[in-house]
Amino acid sequence: MATSLTQEGRQLARKVLFYQALIVTLFTLLFTIFLGKYSGISALYGGVICLVTGAVFAFLAFRFAGASQNQLVVRSFNKGSKLKFIITIVMFVMVYKWQNLQPLPLLVSYFVTLMAQWPIIIFLSRVDR
């Protein structure tokens, strides 16, 4: 049962990250076409920050499952959340050092990709029924 819960969580995380990657690709193309190369690259950076940190969280969050490992589950989620936050800050600092950065595409891509996880999860839960 615990292994099944862990596998279900990992599968859901993979699917969410896949759909988020599609969103990043779409936003990168749209910003590149309509606002130019640097806007597209900035949008890509914003999306990649969201994807990388989401993958780190998912990896840590779904390492353990089951009532017998509830302490490990809580610690793993906690560690994943903290690490996601720290990595997000570090990656934004690194990206903001780039001279040709376009802040609007970067932030739009990041926030849309981040917020898309909830509708994606709802959509996937309805499809899997």
ABEGO torsion letter per residue (X at the ends): XAAAAAAAAAAAAAAAAAAAAAAAAAAAAAAAAAAEAAAAAAAAAAAAAAAAAAAAAAAAAAABBEAAAAAAAAAAAAAAAAAAAAAAAAAAAAAAABAABBAAAAAAAAAAAAAAAAAAAAAAAAAAX
